[in-house]
Amino acid sequence: MAEQCTFKQFVKRILYKISGLKVLSFFICVLAVYGIVLFHKWLALSDSIALKALQVIEVLGVVLISGKAIQNIAGFFRKGGSNETEF
């Protein structure tokens, strides 16, 4: 029988998942920004191309957080709210 998850446990779990998602997408986007800066210096990319690439990285970060958040919330409800992480 699945454990019942209280509202407080649910909120803690969601906040825990979101904080992990922010860290993950932050590191991916930081690596992408460093890549753009290095390409800008080594390959002499124009400023307009570098700015467009930075805008794409911004969208990438939002998509990563949104996609993973939706996946985690769907998994939470599909599993019946099992409490894997104890606070």
Secondary structure, 3 states (H helix, E strand, C coil): CCCCCCHHHHHHHHHHHHHHHHHHHHHHHHHHHHHHHHHHHHCCCCHHHHHHHHHHHHHHHHHHHHHHHHHHHHHHHHCCCCCCCCC
